[in-house]
Amino acid sequence: MKIVVCAKQVPDTNEVRIDPVKGTLIREGVPSILNPDDANALEAALTVRDNTPGTTVTVVSMGPPQAKEMLRECLAMGADEVCLLSSRAFGGADTCATSTTIAAGIRKIGDADIIFAGRQAIDGDTAQVGPQIAQRLGLPVVTYVQSVREIKEKSIVVERQLENGFEVIEVTKPCVLTAVKELNTPRYMTVKGIIDAYNTEITVWNEADLAIAPEDCGLKASPTQVFRSFTPEPKGKGVMLEGSVKEMAGKLVSVFKEKHLL
């Protein structure tokens, strides 16, 4: 069985700052990490491989050349192969163009039985790329997977997380599954894995390798445009009222009148 995992290198959100003049993210000096939900997706794939002889796990990512470091982390965790989709033509892609490019990469890898992806990336929080990849490939998709119950010859049984519980779904293979953090706890990299990862040549494909026309990827193929990003102004401190219920109610009414809310 062949499993493909979609992963993304993202800025550590604890360190993200926004340029107040340009309204853009300040990426200089900001550490990059493997997207947390994608780490859960990778762990799910590795667990299936550990329990299913003959299974291989390939990680695919779209990003700049520095994303190789994140892919080496995936190798060190146990991935068998990794592939980076990288080109200036891919720059500025929204979820629509990103899914087109990643789907092309998965087609080139070929014969995937299960495609795992994280629920969403922490730098965008759209949760759209996984389902869009499934749509591009014409495959069934189950989102918010919190448990993999059983792998059958032609299908897979999973639990899909809901707001007030979960539902059990059996989906035919090949399929796309997006993982939530409750699915598992990602394993650590091993010392041997780290050494082997840094001795491994990373496969890099551009638009020509994927047979994608320049106008079908990147900014040119992105109908969604972000005009400005900004940090909201901090809210003022709250006011604590003291006294009896009647006294506090009177003070509250006075405040509302002062602000012309009453």
Secondary structure as UniProt FT lines:
FT   STRAND          2..6
FT   STRAND          9..11
FT   HELIX           13..15
FT   STRAND          17..18
FT   TURN            20..22
FT   STRAND          25..26
FT   TURN            28..29
FT   STRAND          32..34
FT   HELIX           36..51
FT   TURN            53..54
FT   STRAND          56..62
FT   HELIX           65..67
FT   HELIX           68..77
FT   STRAND          81..85
FT   HELIX           88..90
FT   TURN            91..92
FT   HELIX           95..109
FT   STRAND          114..118
FT   TURN            122..124
FT   HELIX           129..137
FT   STRAND          141..151
FT   STRAND          155..162
FT   TURN            163..164
FT   STRAND          165..172
FT   STRAND          175..179
FT   HELIX           181..183
FT   HELIX           191..197
FT   TURN            198..199
FT   STRAND          203..205
FT   TURN            207..211
FT   HELIX           214..216
FT   HELIX           218..221
FT   HELIX           245..258
FT   TURN            259..260
//
